[in-house]
Amino acid sequence: MAQNEKVLANFQTRMRQMILRFQELKKENADLYAMVEDGEQRVKQLEEKLAQQERDYQSLKMARMMEITDGDLDGAKERVAKLIRDVNKCIAVLSDENE
């Protein structure tokens, strides 16, 4: 009978150890799931931030293209005005020669 009691006590000890280990693993698993969830939330935030940055970049690129176009337009106006002044000078010179 002492042998059976010893085996039973050993079995109970092992069961308690297994239950404790199970609880430890369960907590570790919960912690790992929490870490994964935090990581997924962080990834989602970063993806949203990246999408916003891409939209901002496209807007800035468009604004820059419009700015360059406006600058080209101003430059073109200046060149046309200079050409008109040159033509007017030529007309004035030709008019003076014909008189």
Gaussian input, Z-matrix of N, CA and C with variables (Angstrom, degrees):
# hf/3-21g

backbone

0 1
 N
 C     1     B1
 C     2     B2     1     A1
 N     3     B3     2     A2     1     D1
 C     4     B4     3     A3     2     D2
 C     5     B5     4     A4     3     D3
 N     6     B6     5     A5     4     D4
 C     7     B7     6     A6     5     D5
 C     8     B8     7     A7     6     D6
 N     9     B9     8     A8     7     D7
 C    10    B10     9     A9     8     D8
 C    11    B11    10    A10     9     D9
 N    12    B12    11    A11    10    D10
 C    13    B13    12    A12    11    D11
 C    14    B14    13    A13    12    D12
 N    15    B15    14    A14    13    D13
 C    16    B16    15    A15    14    D14
 C    17    B17    16    A16    15    D15
 N    18    B18    17    A17    16    D16
 C    19    B19    18    A18    17    D17
 C    20    B20    19    A19    18    D18
 N    21    B21    20    A20    19    D19
 C    22    B22    21    A21    20    D20
 C    23    B23    22    A22    21    D21
 N    24    B24    23    A23    22    D22
 C    25    B25    24    A24    23    D23
 C    26    B26    25    A25    24    D24
 N    27    B27    26    A26    25    D25
 C    28    B28    27    A27    26    D26
 C    29    B29    28    A28    27    D27
 N    30    B30    29    A29    28    D28
 C    31    B31    30    A30    29    D29
 C    32    B32    31    A31    30    D30
 N    33    B33    32    A32    31    D31
 C    34    B34    33    A33    32    D32
 C    35    B35    34    A34    33    D33
 N    36    B36    35    A35    34    D34
 C    37    B37    36    A36    35    D35
 C    38    B38    37    A37    36    D36
 N    39    B39    38    A38    37    D37
 C    40    B40    39    A39    38    D38
 C    41    B41    40    A40    39    D39
 N    42    B42    41    A41    40    D40
 C    43    B43    42    A42    41    D41
 C    44    B44    43    A43    42    D42
 N    45    B45    44    A44    43    D43
 C    46    B46    45    A45    44    D44
 C    47    B47    46    A46    45    D45
 N    48    B48    47    A47    46    D46
 C    49    B49    48    A48    47    D47
 C    50    B50    49    A49    48    D48
 N    51    B51    50    A50    49    D49
 C    52    B52    51    A51    50    D50
 C    53    B53    52    A52    51    D51
 N    54    B54    53    A53    52    D52
 C    55    B55    54    A54    53    D53
 C    56    B56    55    A55    54    D54
 N    57    B57    56    A56    55    D55
 C    58    B58    57    A57    56    D56
 C    59    B59    58    A58    57    D57
 N    60    B60    59    A59    58    D58
 C    61    B61    60    A60    59    D59
 C    62    B62    61    A61    60    D60
 N    63    B63    62    A62    61    D61
 C    64    B64    63    A63    62    D62
 C    65    B65    64    A64    63    D63
 N    66    B66    65    A65    64    D64
 C    67    B67    66    A66    65    D65
 C    68    B68    67    A67    66    D66
 N    69    B69    68    A68    67    D67
 C    70    B70    69    A69    68    D68
 C    71    B71    70    A70    69    D69
 N    72    B72    71    A71    70    D70
 C    73    B73    72    A72    71    D71
 C    74    B74    73    A73    72    D72
 N    75    B75    74    A74    73    D73
 C    76    B76    75    A75    74    D74
 C    77    B77    76    A76    75    D75
 N    78    B78    77    A77    76    D76
 C    79    B79    78    A78    77    D77
 C    80    B80    79    A79    78    D78
 N    81    B81    80    A80    79    D79
 C    82    B82    81    A81    80    D80
 C    83    B83    82    A82    81    D81
 N    84    B84    83    A83    82    D82
 C    85    B85    84    A84    83    D83
 C    86    B86    85    A85    84    D84
 N    87    B87    86    A86    85    D85
 C    88    B88    87    A87    86    D86
 C    89    B89    88    A88    87    D87
 N    90    B90    89    A89    88    D88
 C    91    B91    90    A90    89    D89
 C    92    B92    91    A91    90    D90
 N    93    B93    92    A92    91    D91
 C    94    B94    93    A93    92    D92
 C    95    B95    94    A94    93    D93
 N    96    B96    95    A95    94    D94
 C    97    B97    96    A96    95    D95
 C    98    B98    97    A97    96    D96
 N    99    B99    98    A98    97    D97
 C   100   B100    99    A99    98    D98
 C   101   B101   100   A100    99    D99
 N   102   B102   101   A101   100   D100
 C   103   B103   102   A102   101   D101
 C   104   B104   103   A103   102   D102
 N   105   B105   104   A104   103   D103
 C   106   B106   105   A105   104   D104
 C   107   B107   106   A106   105   D105
 N   108   B108   107   A107   106   D106
 C   109   B109   108   A108   107   D107
 C   110   B110   109   A109   108   D108
 N   111   B111   110   A110   109   D109
 C   112   B112   111   A111   110   D110
 C   113   B113   112   A112   111   D111
 N   114   B114   113   A113   112   D112
 C   115   B115   114   A114   113   D113
 C   116   B116   115   A115   114   D114
 N   117   B117   116   A116   115   D115
 C   118   B118   117   A117   116   D116
 C   119   B119   118   A118   117   D117
 N   120   B120   119   A119   118   D118
 C   121   B121   120   A120   119   D119
 C   122   B122   121   A121   120   D120
 N   123   B123   122   A122   121   D121
 C   124   B124   123   A123   122   D122
 C   125   B125   124   A124   123   D123
 N   126   B126   125   A125   124   D124
 C   127   B127   126   A126   125   D125
 C   128   B128   127   A127   126   D126
 N   129   B129   128   A128   127   D127
 C   130   B130   129   A129   128   D128
 C   131   B131   130   A130   129   D129
 N   132   B132   131   A131   130   D130
 C   133   B133   132   A132   131   D131
 C   134   B134   133   A133   132   D132
 N   135   B135   134   A134   133   D133
 C   136   B136   135   A135   134   D134
 C   137   B137   136   A136   135   D135
 N   138   B138   137   A137   136   D136
 C   139   B139   138   A138   137   D137
 C   140   B140   139   A139   138   D138
 N   141   B141   140   A140   139   D139
 C   142   B142   141   A141   140   D140
 C   143   B143   142   A142   141   D141
 N   144   B144   143   A143   142   D142
 C   145   B145   144   A144   143   D143
 C   146   B146   145   A145   144   D144
 N   147   B147   146   A146   145   D145
 C   148   B148   147   A147   146   D146
 C   149   B149   148   A148   147   D147
 N   150   B150   149   A149   148   D148
 C   151   B151   150   A150   149   D149
 C   152   B152   151   A151   150   D150
 N   153   B153   152   A152   151   D151
 C   154   B154   153   A153   152   D152
 C   155   B155   154   A154   153   D153
 N   156   B156   155   A155   154   D154
 C   157   B157   156   A156   155   D155
 C   158   B158   157   A157   156   D156
 N   159   B159   158   A158   157   D157
 C   160   B160   159   A159   158   D158
 C   161   B161   160   A160   159   D159
 N   162   B162   161   A161   160   D160
 C   163   B163   162   A162   161   D161
 C   164   B164   163   A163   162   D162
 N   165   B165   164   A164   163   D163
 C   166   B166   165   A165   164   D164
 C   167   B167   166   A166   165   D165
 N   168   B168   167   A167   166   D166
 C   169   B169   168   A168   167   D167
 C   170   B170   169   A169   168   D168
 N   171   B171   170   A170   169   D169
 C   172   B172   171   A171   170   D170
 C   173   B173   172   A172   171   D171
 N   174   B174   173   A173   172   D172
 C   175   B175   174   A174   173   D173
 C   176   B176   175   A175   174   D174
 N   177   B177   176   A176   175   D175
 C   178   B178   177   A177   176   D176
 C   179   B179   178   A178   177   D177
 N   180   B180   179   A179   178   D178
 C   181   B181   180   A180   179   D179
 C   182   B182   181   A181   180   D180
 N   183   B183   182   A182   181   D181
 C   184   B184   183   A183   182   D182
 C   185   B185   184   A184   183   D183
 N   186   B186   185   A185   184   D184
 C   187   B187   186   A186   185   D185
 C   188   B188   187   A187   186   D186
 N   189   B189   188   A188   187   D187
 C   190   B190   189   A189   188   D188
 C   191   B191   190   A190   189   D189
 N   192   B192   191   A191   190   D190
 C   193   B193   192   A192   191   D191
 C   194   B194   193   A193   192   D192
 N   195   B195   194   A194   193   D193
 C   196   B196   195   A195   194   D194
 C   197   B197   196   A196   195   D195
 N   198   B198   197   A197   196   D196
 C   199   B199   198   A198   197   D197
 C   200   B200   199   A199   198   D198
 N   201   B201   200   A200   199   D199
 C   202   B202   201   A201   200   D200
 C   203   B203   202   A202   201   D201
 N   204   B204   203   A203   202   D202
 C   205   B205   204   A204   203   D203
 C   206   B206   205   A205   204   D204
 N   207   B207   206   A206   205   D205
 C   208   B208   207   A207   206   D206
 C   209   B209   208   A208   207   D207
 N   210   B210   209   A209   208   D208
 C   211   B211   210   A210   209   D209
 C   212   B212   211   A211   210   D210
 N   213   B213   212   A212   211   D211
 C   214   B214   213   A213   212   D212
 C   215   B215   214   A214   213   D213
 N   216   B216   215   A215   214   D214
 C   217   B217   216   A216   215   D215
 C   218   B218   217   A217   216   D216
 N   219   B219   218   A218   217   D217
 C   220   B220   219   A219   218   D218
 C   221   B221   220   A220   219   D219
 N   222   B222   221   A221   220   D220
 C   223   B223   222   A222   221   D221
 C   224   B224   223   A223   222   D222
 N   225   B225   224   A224   223   D223
 C   226   B226   225   A225   224   D224
 C   227   B227   226   A226   225   D225
 N   228   B228   227   A227   226   D226
 C   229   B229   228   A228   227   D227
 C   230   B230   229   A229   228   D228
 N   231   B231   230   A230   229   D229
 C   232   B232   231   A231   230   D230
 C   233   B233   232   A232   231   D231
 N   234   B234   233   A233   232   D232
 C   235   B235   234   A234   233   D233
 C   236   B236   235   A235   234   D234
 N   237   B237   236   A236   235   D235
 C   238   B238   237   A237   236   D236
 C   239   B239   238   A238   237   D237
 N   240   B240   239   A239   238   D238
 C   241   B241   240   A240   239   D239
 C   242   B242   241   A241   240   D240
 N   243   B243   242   A242   241   D241
 C   244   B244   243   A243   242   D242
 C   245   B245   244   A244   243   D243
 N   246   B246   245   A245   244   D244
 C   247   B247   246   A246   245   D245
 C   248   B248   247   A247   246   D246
 N   249   B249   248   A248   247   D247
 C   250   B250   249   A249   248   D248
 C   251   B251   250   A250   249   D249
 N   252   B252   251   A251   250   D250
 C   253   B253   252   A252   251   D251
 C   254   B254   253   A253   252   D252
 N   255   B255   254   A254   253   D253
 C   256   B256   255   A255   254   D254
 C   257   B257   256   A256   255   D255
 N   258   B258   257   A257   256   D256
 C   259   B259   258   A258   257   D257
 C   260   B260   259   A259   258   D258
 N   261   B261   260   A260   259   D259
 C   262   B262   261   A261   260   D260
 C   263   B263   262   A262   261   D261
 N   264   B264   263   A263   262   D262
 C   265   B265   264   A264   263   D263
 C   266   B266   265   A265   264   D264
 N   267   B267   266   A266   265   D265
 C   268   B268   267   A267   266   D266
 C   269   B269   268   A268   267   D267
 N   270   B270   269   A269   268   D268
 C   271   B271   270   A270   269   D269
 C   272   B272   271   A271   270   D270
 N   273   B273   272   A272   271   D271
 C   274   B274   273   A273   272   D272
 C   275   B275   274   A274   273   D273
 N   276   B276   275   A275   274   D274
 C   277   B277   276   A276   275   D275
 C   278   B278   277   A277   276   D276
 N   279   B279   278   A278   277   D277
 C   280   B280   279   A279   278   D278
 C   281   B281   280   A280   279   D279
 N   282   B282   281   A281   280   D280
 C   283   B283   282   A282   281   D281
 C   284   B284   283   A283   282   D282
 N   285   B285   284   A284   283   D283
 C   286   B286   285   A285   284   D284
 C   287   B287   286   A286   285   D285
 N   288   B288   287   A287   286   D286
 C   289   B289   288   A288   287   D287
 C   290   B290   289   A289   288   D288
 N   291   B291   290   A290   289   D289
 C   292   B292   291   A291   290   D290
 C   293   B293   292   A292   291   D291
 N   294   B294   293   A293   292   D292
 C   295   B295   294   A294   293   D293
 C   296   B296   295   A295   294   D294

   B1=1.4238
   B2=1.5315
   B3=1.2887
   B4=1.4597
   B5=1.5293
   B6=1.3132
   B7=1.4662
   B8=1.5328
   B9=1.3192
   B10=1.4630
   B11=1.5217
   B12=1.3171
   B13=1.4566
   B14=1.5244
   B15=1.3267
   B16=1.4645
   B17=1.5229
   B18=1.3203
   B19=1.4694
   B20=1.5209
   B21=1.3375
   B22=1.4519
   B23=1.5255
   B24=1.3111
   B25=1.4708
   B26=1.5290
   B27=1.3352
   B28=1.4588
   B29=1.5359
   B30=1.3200
   B31=1.4658
   B32=1.5251
   B33=1.3412
   B34=1.4651
   B35=1.5262
   B36=1.3170
   B37=1.4715
   B38=1.5220
   B39=1.3266
   B40=1.4720
   B41=1.5363
   B42=1.3146
   B43=1.4701
   B44=1.5229
   B45=1.3458
   B46=1.4673
   B47=1.5291
   B48=1.3384
   B49=1.4626
   B50=1.5276
   B51=1.3223
   B52=1.4625
   B53=1.5255
   B54=1.3485
   B55=1.4675
   B56=1.5136
   B57=1.3346
   B58=1.4733
   B59=1.5279
   B60=1.3184
   B61=1.4789
   B62=1.5274
   B63=1.3245
   B64=1.4574
   B65=1.5266
   B66=1.3422
   B67=1.4652
   B68=1.5262
   B69=1.3247
   B70=1.4636
   B71=1.5293
   B72=1.3340
   B73=1.4538
   B74=1.5283
   B75=1.3229
   B76=1.4611
   B77=1.5266
   B78=1.3353
   B79=1.4710
   B80=1.5287
   B81=1.3245
   B82=1.4666
   B83=1.5234
   B84=1.3172
   B85=1.4570
   B86=1.5243
   B87=1.3325
   B88=1.4688
   B89=1.5296
   B90=1.3398
   B91=1.4653
   B92=1.5248
   B93=1.3234
   B94=1.4622
   B95=1.5308
   B96=1.3318
   B97=1.4710
   B98=1.5236
   B99=1.3312
   B100=1.4638
   B101=1.5240
   B102=1.3346
   B103=1.4680
   B104=1.5311
   B105=1.3109
   B106=1.4686
   B107=1.5270
   B108=1.3269
   B109=1.4649
   B110=1.5236
   B111=1.3410
   B112=1.4682
   B113=1.5287
   B114=1.3247
   B115=1.4601
   B116=1.5151
   B117=1.3246
   B118=1.4609
   B119=1.5214
   B120=1.3372
   B121=1.4637
   B122=1.5234
   B123=1.3125
   B124=1.4776
   B125=1.5224
   B126=1.3271
   B127=1.4587
   B128=1.5312
   B129=1.3268
   B130=1.4668
   B131=1.5240
   B132=1.3450
   B133=1.4677
   B134=1.5269
   B135=1.3313
   B136=1.4593
   B137=1.5211
   B138=1.3398
   B139=1.4636
   B140=1.5225
   B141=1.3347
   B142=1.4635
   B143=1.5239
   B144=1.3262
   B145=1.4647
   B146=1.5272
   B147=1.3193
   B148=1.4618
   B149=1.5240
   B150=1.3259
   B151=1.4616
   B152=1.5301
   B153=1.3347
   B154=1.4686
   B155=1.5281
   B156=1.3213
   B157=1.4606
   B158=1.5310
   B159=1.3351
   B160=1.4610
   B161=1.5264
   B162=1.3411
   B163=1.4683
   B164=1.5309
   B165=1.3310
   B166=1.4674
   B167=1.5231
   B168=1.3371
   B169=1.4600
   B170=1.5247
   B171=1.3357
   B172=1.4659
   B173=1.5240
   B174=1.3395
   B175=1.4663
   B176=1.5270
   B177=1.3211
   B178=1.4682
   B179=1.5236
   B180=1.3275
   B181=1.4621
   B182=1.5226
   B183=1.3251
   B184=1.4557
   B185=1.5193
   B186=1.3262
   B187=1.4623
   B188=1.5189
   B189=1.3129
   B190=1.4740
   B191=1.5133
   B192=1.3293
   B193=1.4684
   B194=1.5253
   B195=1.3246
   B196=1.4608
   B197=1.5182
   B198=1.3261
   B199=1.4616
   B200=1.5190
   B201=1.3280
   B202=1.4649
   B203=1.5192
   B204=1.3314
   B205=1.4609
   B206=1.5190
   B207=1.3359
   B208=1.4611
   B209=1.5274
   B210=1.3130
   B211=1.4658
   B212=1.5185
   B213=1.3113
   B214=1.4603
   B215=1.5181
   B216=1.3199
   B217=1.4575
   B218=1.5199
   B219=1.3183
   B220=1.4667
   B221=1.5251
   B222=1.3158
   B223=1.4667
   B224=1.5165
   B225=1.3210
   B226=1.4603
   B227=1.5267
   B228=1.3302
   B229=1.4727
   B230=1.5212
   B231=1.3333
   B232=1.4638
   B233=1.5258
   B234=1.3281
   B235=1.4704
   B236=1.5245
   B237=1.3386
   B238=1.4668
   B239=1.5267
   B240=1.3333
   B241=1.4654
   B242=1.5295
   B243=1.3297
   B244=1.4701
   B245=1.5208
   B246=1.3307
   B247=1.4700
   B248=1.5288
   B249=1.3193
   B250=1.4696
   B251=1.5323
   B252=1.3377
   B253=1.4757
   B254=1.5263
   B255=1.3432
   B256=1.4698
   B257=1.5308
   B258=1.3211
   B259=1.4793
   B260=1.5200
   B261=1.3312
   B262=1.4694
   B263=1.5280
   B264=1.3283
   B265=1.4662
   B266=1.5274
   B267=1.3227
   B268=1.4716
   B269=1.5235
   B270=1.3294
   B271=1.4655
   B272=1.5296
   B273=1.3261
   B274=1.4579
   B275=1.5258
   B276=1.3233
   B277=1.4613
   B278=1.5277
   B279=1.3211
   B280=1.4769
   B281=1.5227
   B282=1.2968
   B283=1.4511
   B284=1.5201
   B285=1.3183
   B286=1.4542
   B287=1.5321
   B288=1.3438
   B289=1.4578
   B290=1.5249
   B291=1.3247
   B292=1.4547
   B293=1.5181
   B294=1.2479
   B295=1.4463
   B296=1.4548
   A1=110.98
   A2=117.04
   A3=121.60
   A4=109.80
   A5=116.50
   A6=120.86
   A7=109.88
   A8=117.36
   A9=121.71
   A10=111.16
   A11=117.26
   A12=121.41
   A13=110.45
   A14=116.20
   A15=121.53
   A16=109.74
   A17=117.72
   A18=122.19
   A19=109.61
   A20=117.10
   A21=121.67
   A22=110.89
   A23=118.78
   A24=123.21
   A25=109.99
   A26=116.20
   A27=121.39
   A28=109.78
   A29=116.18
   A30=121.75
   A31=110.49
   A32=116.89
   A33=121.00
   A34=110.84
   A35=116.50
   A36=121.03
   A37=110.80
   A38=114.98
   A39=119.86
   A40=110.86
   A41=117.42
   A42=121.01
   A43=110.70
   A44=116.81
   A45=120.27
   A46=110.31
   A47=116.39
   A48=120.44
   A49=110.40
   A50=116.92
   A51=120.41
   A52=111.28
   A53=116.52
   A54=120.29
   A55=110.42
   A56=117.16
   A57=120.66
   A58=111.23
   A59=115.93
   A60=119.73
   A61=110.44
   A62=116.56
   A63=121.07
   A64=110.47
   A65=116.70
   A66=120.37
   A67=110.96
   A68=117.37
   A69=121.46
   A70=110.50
   A71=115.47
   A72=119.87
   A73=112.05
   A74=115.71
   A75=120.55
   A76=110.11
   A77=116.60
   A78=120.89
   A79=110.28
   A80=116.34
   A81=120.17
   A82=110.42
   A83=116.95
   A84=121.49
   A85=110.84
   A86=116.66
   A87=121.02
   A88=110.31
   A89=116.18
   A90=120.12
   A91=111.41
   A92=116.13
   A93=120.07
   A94=111.41
   A95=116.18
   A96=119.17
   A97=110.87
   A98=117.17
   A99=121.12
   A100=110.37
   A101=116.49
   A102=120.13
   A103=110.72
   A104=116.42
   A105=120.07
   A106=110.00
   A107=116.38
   A108=120.15
   A109=110.87
   A110=116.89
   A111=120.44
   A112=110.52
   A113=115.81
   A114=119.93
   A115=111.53
   A116=116.86
   A117=120.03
   A118=111.48
   A119=116.53
   A120=119.89
   A121=110.50
   A122=115.88
   A123=120.31
   A124=110.44
   A125=116.51
   A126=120.81
   A127=109.91
   A128=116.65
   A129=120.49
   A130=110.22
   A131=116.85
   A132=120.33
   A133=110.94
   A134=115.67
   A135=119.30
   A136=111.66
   A137=116.83
   A138=119.80
   A139=110.50
   A140=117.05
   A141=120.30
   A142=110.86
   A143=115.69
   A144=119.84
   A145=110.35
   A146=116.54
   A147=120.30
   A148=110.96
   A149=116.81
   A150=120.31
   A151=110.02
   A152=117.09
   A153=120.56
   A154=110.43
   A155=116.66
   A156=120.38
   A157=110.65
   A158=116.69
   A159=119.97
   A160=110.68
   A161=116.70
   A162=119.63
   A163=110.42
   A164=116.58
   A165=120.03
   A166=111.06
   A167=116.04
   A168=120.41
   A169=110.62
   A170=116.37
   A171=119.57
   A172=110.98
   A173=116.23
   A174=119.97
   A175=111.02
   A176=116.34
   A177=119.69
   A178=111.19
   A179=115.68
   A180=119.09
   A181=110.41
   A182=116.34
   A183=120.54
   A184=110.46
   A185=117.06
   A186=120.68
   A187=110.48
   A188=116.53
   A189=120.19
   A190=110.63
   A191=116.40
   A192=119.30
   A193=110.22
   A194=116.96
   A195=120.26
   A196=110.20
   A197=116.87
   A198=121.18
   A199=110.25
   A200=115.84
   A201=119.81
   A202=109.70
   A203=116.75
   A204=120.81
   A205=110.06
   A206=117.13
   A207=120.49
   A208=110.29
   A209=117.43
   A210=121.08
   A211=110.98
   A212=117.28
   A213=121.03
   A214=110.35
   A215=116.28
   A216=120.76
   A217=109.84
   A218=116.93
   A219=120.01
   A220=110.47
   A221=116.17
   A222=119.70
   A223=111.51
   A224=116.13
   A225=120.32
   A226=110.46
   A227=116.94
   A228=120.61
   A229=110.77
   A230=116.19
   A231=120.44
   A232=111.03
   A233=117.11
   A234=120.40
   A235=111.12
   A236=116.88
   A237=120.75
   A238=110.00
   A239=116.65
   A240=120.15
   A241=110.36
   A242=116.65
   A243=120.20
   A244=110.38
   A245=117.16
   A246=120.33
   A247=110.57
   A248=118.32
   A249=121.84
   A250=110.09
   A251=116.31
   A252=118.84
   A253=110.47
   A254=116.16
   A255=119.55
   A256=111.07
   A257=116.82
   A258=120.33
   A259=109.88
   A260=116.88
   A261=119.86
   A262=111.21
   A263=116.98
   A264=120.83
   A265=110.16
   A266=114.83
   A267=118.97
   A268=110.52
   A269=116.23
   A270=120.08
   A271=109.92
   A272=116.65
   A273=120.21
   A274=109.99
   A275=118.30
   A276=122.21
   A277=109.24
   A278=116.40
   A279=119.96
   A280=110.53
   A281=117.62
   A282=120.87
   A283=110.36
   A284=118.27
   A285=123.19
   A286=110.06
   A287=117.26
   A288=120.27
   A289=111.61
   A290=117.52
   A291=121.03
   A292=112.25
   A293=121.19
   A294=123.33
   A295=111.75
   D1=-35.52
   D2=179.34
   D3=-62.28
   D4=-35.49
   D5=178.87
   D6=-65.85
   D7=-42.46
   D8=178.57
   D9=-64.71
   D10=-40.18
   D11=178.41
   D12=-65.58
   D13=-38.46
   D14=178.86
   D15=-65.75
   D16=-44.55
   D17=178.50
   D18=-64.05
   D19=-42.37
   D20=179.20
   D21=-64.08
   D22=-42.34
   D23=178.37
   D24=-64.27
   D25=-41.64
   D26=178.04
   D27=-63.42
   D28=-41.82
   D29=178.75
   D30=-63.01
   D31=-44.55
   D32=179.35
   D33=-62.90
   D34=-40.07
   D35=178.52
   D36=-62.45
   D37=-46.30
   D38=179.32
   D39=-63.35
   D40=-39.52
   D41=178.55
   D42=-63.45
   D43=-42.93
   D44=178.17
   D45=-62.61
   D46=-41.44
   D47=178.02
   D48=-62.92
   D49=-42.34
   D50=179.12
   D51=-64.95
   D52=-40.16
   D53=178.34
   D54=-64.15
   D55=-44.45
   D56=177.52
   D57=-61.61
   D58=-43.90
   D59=179.24
   D60=-63.94
   D61=-40.33
   D62=177.53
   D63=-60.24
   D64=-44.29
   D65=179.56
   D66=-64.34
   D67=-39.09
   D68=177.26
   D69=-62.79
   D70=-47.00
   D71=179.87
   D72=-65.32
   D73=-36.38
   D74=178.11
   D75=-63.19
   D76=-43.40
   D77=178.38
   D78=-66.08
   D79=-44.00
   D80=178.44
   D81=-60.72
   D82=-41.41
   D83=178.56
   D84=-62.47
   D85=-43.62
   D86=178.17
   D87=-62.16
   D88=-42.17
   D89=177.87
   D90=-62.24
   D91=-42.27
   D92=179.67
   D93=-65.57
   D94=-40.97
   D95=176.16
   D96=-61.76
   D97=-39.58
   D98=177.76
   D99=-63.58
   D100=-41.13
   D101=178.35
   D102=-63.98
   D103=-42.12
   D104=178.88
   D105=-63.09
   D106=-43.71
   D107=179.50
   D108=-62.51
   D109=-42.74
   D110=176.61
   D111=-60.88
   D112=-42.77
   D113=178.92
   D114=-63.17
   D115=-41.24
   D116=178.69
   D117=-65.03
   D118=-39.30
   D119=177.00
   D120=-64.49
   D121=-40.86
   D122=178.93
   D123=-63.60
   D124=-43.20
   D125=178.23
   D126=-61.59
   D127=-43.10
   D128=179.78
   D129=-61.93
   D130=-44.30
   D131=178.29
   D132=-61.11
   D133=-43.33
   D134=-179.38
   D135=-66.86
   D136=-36.96
   D137=176.88
   D138=-64.76
   D139=-41.17
   D140=177.19
   D141=-63.97
   D142=-41.50
   D143=178.76
   D144=-64.67
   D145=-41.36
   D146=178.03
   D147=-62.75
   D148=-43.46
   D149=179.01
   D150=-61.42
   D151=-41.69
   D152=178.72
   D153=-65.04
   D154=-41.74
   D155=178.80
   D156=-63.09
   D157=-39.05
   D158=178.29
   D159=-65.17
   D160=-40.57
   D161=176.81
   D162=-63.85
   D163=-43.43
   D164=178.04
   D165=-61.23
   D166=-41.93
   D167=179.84
   D168=-62.33
   D169=-44.23
   D170=179.15
   D171=-62.46
   D172=-39.83
   D173=178.13
   D174=-64.34
   D175=-44.23
   D176=178.83
   D177=-64.98
   D178=-39.20
   D179=178.88
   D180=-63.03
   D181=-42.35
   D182=178.62
   D183=-64.63
   D184=-43.19
   D185=178.69
   D186=-62.56
   D187=-39.75
   D188=179.21
   D189=-65.65
   D190=-40.54
   D191=178.26
   D192=-63.66
   D193=-39.31
   D194=178.45
   D195=-67.23
   D196=-38.03
   D197=179.28
   D198=-63.93
   D199=-43.37
   D200=178.81
   D201=-63.67
   D202=-41.39
   D203=179.11
   D204=-61.91
   D205=-44.49
   D206=177.72
   D207=-62.37
   D208=-40.49
   D209=178.17
   D210=-64.12
   D211=-40.57
   D212=176.82
   D213=-64.41
   D214=-38.45
   D215=179.68
   D216=-64.77
   D217=-43.88
   D218=178.12
   D219=-63.75
   D220=-42.11
   D221=178.07
   D222=-63.62
   D223=-41.10
   D224=178.76
   D225=-64.15
   D226=-41.41
   D227=177.76
   D228=-60.63
   D229=-42.09
   D230=179.24
   D231=-64.29
   D232=-41.60
   D233=179.12
   D234=-65.31
   D235=-41.98
   D236=178.15
   D237=-63.67
   D238=-42.95
   D239=179.05
   D240=-61.68
   D241=-40.17
   D242=178.35
   D243=-66.06
   D244=-42.66
   D245=177.70
   D246=-61.80
   D247=-40.63
   D248=178.63
   D249=-63.36
   D250=-42.06
   D251=177.72
   D252=-63.12
   D253=-41.52
   D254=178.92
   D255=-63.64
   D256=-41.89
   D257=178.46
   D258=-64.87
   D259=-42.14
   D260=178.31
   D261=-61.81
   D262=-38.30
   D263=177.37
   D264=-64.53
   D265=-43.21
   D266=179.21
   D267=-63.00
   D268=-42.94
   D269=178.81
   D270=-62.94
   D271=-40.56
   D272=179.76
   D273=-65.20
   D274=-41.14
   D275=179.52
   D276=-65.03
   D277=-44.55
   D278=179.34
   D279=-65.89
   D280=-37.26
   D281=178.52
   D282=-65.14
   D283=-40.04
   D284=179.33
   D285=-66.25
   D286=-36.53
   D287=-179.39
   D288=-71.70
   D289=-31.86
   D290=-178.53
   D291=-79.23
   D292=-13.82
   D293=-177.84
   D294=-83.64

